Amino acid sequence: MAVTLAEVAAHAGVSPATVSRVLNGGYPVAGGTRTRVEQAVEDLGYIANGPARALAAATSDLVGVLVHDVADSFFGIIAGSLQSALAPTGREGARRLAVVCNTEGAPEAELAYLALLEGQRAGGVVLTGGAVEEPEHTTALTARLTRMAASGAPVVLCGRPPLPVAAGLPVATVMFDDHGGAFRLAEHLLTLGHRRIAYVAGPAGLSTTRERLDGHREALRRHDPALPEACAPLTVHAGFERSAGYDATRELLRRGEPFTAVAAANDTVATGVVAALRESGLRIPEDVSVAGFDDLPFCVDTAPALTTVRLPLREAGVLAAHLVTGRRALPPGGITTLPAELMVRGSTAPPPTEGSRP
């Protein structure tokens, strides 16, 4: 038979209300009393009735974390740091249960998971990664998140732009400076002397793709107003996987348009770019410079090490956890933009002489 709250209280020598305060967190309880209650919970093997608590409190201790691809290091790093921050090792504050939902970037899956989380009275939700920029989906997503936030479940948009929700709701946005990072990366290549810069962009219709491509093109335009049009045939939209980078680079080579550098949508795509170039007999960076985005852990171990743009993924996960649990107040306007830092490594160099270009 399941152990009751009253039995835990009797074992610890406190009132059931005190046990409830310790388990729910956020209430001042003397250290010695908290220790006795936690020991009683451990001794008796007490397990809280989550659904009953959710009904009583209108929300539960469950936090939904929506990711595009849990196998992608970008999302894995954010989700991992977020989950760690939701379950503090200290005695202060209640633990939260993070439920990671893998949407594969599909807008219908995003809405379906949110409906399930709303049905479970989730205590908060964090949406990570680029947003699908379709007006119909944006409208449906805004309505769903507005309803959840109005019911008392904080919402955090992490790595995507804000939504037009009503003022006063607990909805926060944590953005990366994708535009600025892409601008600085293209500027770096231009400073080295590259003018024929290929760009393997992410999927069309995604906010992250748009921001990074806009930043890239702005840098080209500032250097020479004619460059964006000259480099347009060198832009290919692809997925965020290694195979997408490989296939996109093969397509660029088939087109026969000369280029001396490739900027990839992310680091994983850049590894596919490197593989396709080497398969064609080209050296990096002697023949073609290659750059990525995100600064995932493997970047320093590639040969040569990958020039990229570092995004503070772990910091973003921790910040999202603090916002969704109310441990940090909403910033002014509800929006925080985290910086992007250019990391120059061995995969980029001045362009080769005219005779050796691909």
N, C-alpha and C positions, 0 to 999 in steps of 0.2 A: 504494500500500500504506500502511496506517495506521502512523503513527509510534508506536514502543513507548516504554515507560517507561525501558528501558535506554538507548535512543538519546538521550533527554532528559538522562539522568544523564551520559552520555559527553560530550555537548555542553556541559554546565554544569561538568564536572569534579568531580562529586560522586557519591556512591553512590545506587543506586536507592532505598534506604531513605530517604535524605534528600529525594529528590524526592517520595516518597510522603507524608512528613511535611508538606512545604510544601503539597501539593495538598489534603491532608485537613484541615489547620488544627488548632489546638488544641495543637500541639507547639512547644516552644521551638526556634527555628532562628535562627542569627545573621543580622542584617540583610543583610550582604553576600552571604551564601550564598543567602538567600531571593530576593534580587534577581537573582542569576545563574540560579537555577532558573526564575523567572518569565520572564526574558528568553529562556531556552532554549525554554520552552513556546511563547512567542510566535513565535520564529524558526522553529521546526519545525512549528508548527501542530498541536501535540499536543492530542488530545481524549480525556478520560478515558472509560473504559468504565464507564458508570453501572451497568448491570445486573450486571457482574462485581464491581464494588465493593460493590453492595448484597448480593450473595450472600456475599461475604467478611465483611462487617461486620454482617450480619443486618438492617441498615436502610440506606436510601439517603439522599442529600442532598436528596430531594424533600420538600416540605412542602405538604400539601393544605390549601386554604383554602375552606371551604364558606360560600357566601353565598346569601341568598334571591333577590336580584336585582342583578346586577352593574351594571345601568343606573341603579339607585337611588343617589343621592349618599351616603346613609348608609353603604351597603356599599362603595361605591367609595372613599370616604375611608379607611375602616378597612383595606380590602385594599391600597390604594396605599401607605399609611404602613407597613403590615406588610411588604410586599414590599421597600420601600426599606431597612427595617431588617434584612431577611434578607440583603441583598446589600451589605454595607458597602463603602465606597469606599476605606477604608484597607487596609493589608496584613495586618492581624491578623485571624485567623479565616477559616474557609472560607465560601465563598458557598453559599447554598442556593437551590434552584429552587422558586419558589412556583407551584403549579398551582391556579388559581381554578376552583371547581366551582359552577355556578349551579343551585340546587335548586328555584327558584321557590316555596320554602316548603313543598314536598311532602315528607312524612315518608318515603315510599317512595324518593324520589330521594336523600334524605339518607343512608339506609342503603345504597343501591346505590353511591353514590360512595365511601362509606367502605369497602365491600367491594373496590372497584377499587383504592383507595389501599393497603389492606392487602395486596392481591395484588402491588402494586408495591413492597412493603416500604418504604413512606413513612417518612421519618425523623421525622415529626411531623404533627399535624393540628390545625387551628384551626377551630372551628365558631362562626360569627358570627350575630347576630340572635336574635330570640325563639324559644323552644322550643315545639313542638307539645305541648300538655299532654294526651296520651292515654296511659293506663297501659300499654297494649300496646306502643306505640312507645317509651315511656320505658324499659321493660324491655329491649326489643331493642337500643336505642341504648346503654344502660348495658353490656350484655353485649359488644357490639362494641368499644366504646371501652376497656373493661377488658382485653380480649384484646390490643388494639393497645398499650396502655400497658404491659402485662406483658411484651410482646416487646421493649420498649425504645424505643418511639415516644412521646414526650411528647404530651399532649393539652391543648389550651387551649379552654375554653368562654368566648367573648367576647360579652358583651351578653345572656347567658342565665343562668338559675340553675344551681347545682351539681347533679351527679348522684350517686346513692348508690354510689360506687365504693369499693373496699376501701382502707383506709389504707395509705400507703406507696407508692402508685403515682404516677407523674409526671403527675398530672392537676391543672390549675390552672383557676380560675374568675375571670374579670374581669367584674364586674357594673357596670352603671350604676344610679344612684339614681333609677330611673324613678318609684317611689312618691313619694319626697320631692320630685322635680321637679314632678310633677303636683299634689301638695299645695300647693306654693308658688305655682304658677300659678293654681289655683282660689282660693287665699287672696288673691292680688292682685286678681282680679276681684271677689271679695266685698268687699274693702276699698274698691274704687272705688264700690260701691253696687249691683252686679249681684246679682240674686236668681234670675232666670229664665235660667239658664245652660245652653245646649244643649251636648251633647258628642258629637262624631263619633269614636267609638272605632274601634280597629283590629279585625281579624278575631277572632271569638270563639274560645276555645280556644288562644290564644297567650299565652305568659308575659308578653311585653311589654304586650299589651293589658290583661291582668289587673292588672299592677302599676300601670299609669298610671290605669286606671279606679278601682282601689281608693284610690289617693292622692287623686284628684279627689273621690270620694265622702266620704272621711274629712274633707277640708277643709269640705265642705258640712255634714256631720253635726256637726262641732265648732262651726260657726257657729250652726247651728239644727238640732236633731235631726229636724225635719220636712222639711228641704230635700231630702235625697236622694230621698224618695218624691215630693215635689212636682216634682222635675226628671226623674224616671224616664221620663216620656213624651217627654222632649227628648233621650234618648240613642239613637243609631243606630249599629249596628255596620257597618263598611264595610272596604274594602281600604285599602292604603297609597298608592294612586295619586291623581293629581289628579282624574281622572274620578270616583273613588269619593267624594271630598269634594264634588264638584259634585252628584252624584246624591243623596247623603245630605242635602245642604242643601235640594235641591228637595223631598225627602220631608218634611223638617221644616216647610217652608213649607206644604205641602199639608195637614199635620195641623192647622194652624190654632192651635197652641199658642203663645202669645206668648213671646218670648225677646229678651233684650237683648245677649247675648254668645254666642259659639260658641268652644269649646275643641276643637281638632282633634288627631287622633291623632299627626300629624307635620306638618312644614312643607309638604310636598308636598300633603297633603290640604287644608291651610289655603288654598292657592292656588285649589283648586277651590271651597272654601267662599266665598271672596271673589268669584269669578266668578259663582256662582249668586246671591249676594246682590245684586250690582250689576246683574245681568240683571233682577232683580225691582224695581229702582229704589231700592235701599237703599244708604246711604252708610256707609263705614267710616272712622272709628269713630263718626261722628255719630249714626247710627241703630243700628248693631250693632257691637260690638267683636269682634275675631277674634284668636285666639292659636294658635300652633302648638307644635311640640316638635322638638328636635334642634339648632336653630340652624345650618341648612345655609347655605352661602355666599350664596345669593341673598336671604336674609331682609332684609338691610340695603338691598337695591335695590328691594324692592317699594314700592308707593305706596298707603298709607303703609308705612313699614318695619314688619316683623312682630314683635310681642311673642312671645317663645318661651322655651324652656328649652334652654340650651346643654349639650350632652354633649361630653366631651373625646374625640372620635372618633379624632383623630390620635394622641393619647397612648395610647389603648387599643390601636391597631394596633401601635405600637412596643413597648408592654409585652407584648403577645401574642407578638411576634417574639422578644423576649428570653427569655420563659418557654419557648417551644417549642424554642429552641435551647440552653437551659440556661445562657445568659449571665446570667440572674437566677435566684436560688434561689426555690423555692416559698414563698409567704408562709405565716405561721402559719394552719393550717386549710385552706390551699390557696386561699383566697378573698381577692380584692381588690375593694373597692367604690369606684368613681370618682364624684366629686361631680357634681351637676347644678346649674346656675346659672341663675336667672331673669334674662332679658334683657327689660327693659321698653322698648318702642318705641311708635311712633305709632299702631299699629292697635288699641290699647285705650284707653278713656277712660270717664269716668262715664257711666252709662246715660242715655238721652234721657228727656224728659218723657213722662208716661203717654200722651198723645195721639199720639205719633209712633212708638210701638212697633209692630213687625211682627206 
